[in-house]
C-alpha cells in the first residue's frame, strides 16, 4: 500500500509541475478556505456580527436554496442545466454549513466562557460544562455530500465533474468519512488536466498520511 501511495504521490506532483500550475494553482480553492479542517475549528472568527451582514447573507442563501431546489423539482432540467443548478445547490448547502458551524461554535464559546467564570466564582458549581451542538451544520454538510455523490454518478465525465469530485472529497474529509479517498482518487486518475488536479493530489496525500493508509 505504501508503494502504491508513494507512486501516486510522485505522479501527482510530477504532472502538476509539468503542467506549470505553480504555487498559485496549489492553493486551496475558495470552497476549501471556507471549510477549514476539524482541527482548525477554533480558527473561526467568533466575534459577534453586530452589523447583521452574515445573518442577512444567510437569509438570502436560504431563499436561493429553496428557489434552486424548486426549479430542480418542478422544471426538471436536464443535461448541462441540471448539472449547473445541482452543483450550485450543493455549494450553497456547504456554504450554509460553514456559516452555521461558525455560529454554533460562537454560541458554544460564549456559553463555555460564562460557565467558566461562574465556576471560578463558585467552585462547588454542579452545572455541567457546555458542549458544542453542531446538529444543524452537520445536517447541511450531509445534504450537500448526498447531492454531490448523486451528481458525480449521473455526470461522470462532465467538464464540471472534477470540481464536484474535489468539493465532495474535501467535504467528506470534513465530515470524517473514510470513503473520501474514493472520490479524490477518481479525480486524480481520471482528470489529470483539470485545474483542481494539484489540489486533489495534495488532499489525497494528506488523507493517506493522516490515516496512515500506507
Secondary structure, DSSP 8 states (H G I E B T S, - for coil): -HHHHHHHHHHHHHHHHHTT-HHHHHS--HHHHHS--GGGGGGS--S--TT-HHHHHHHHHHHHHHHHHHHHHHT---HHHHHHHHHHHHHHHHHHHHHHHHHHHHHHHHHHHHHHHHHHH-TT----------HHHHHHHHHHHHHHHHHHHH-TT-TTHHHHHHHHHHHHHHTT-TTHHHHHHHHHHH-TTSTTHHHHHHHHHHHHHHHT--
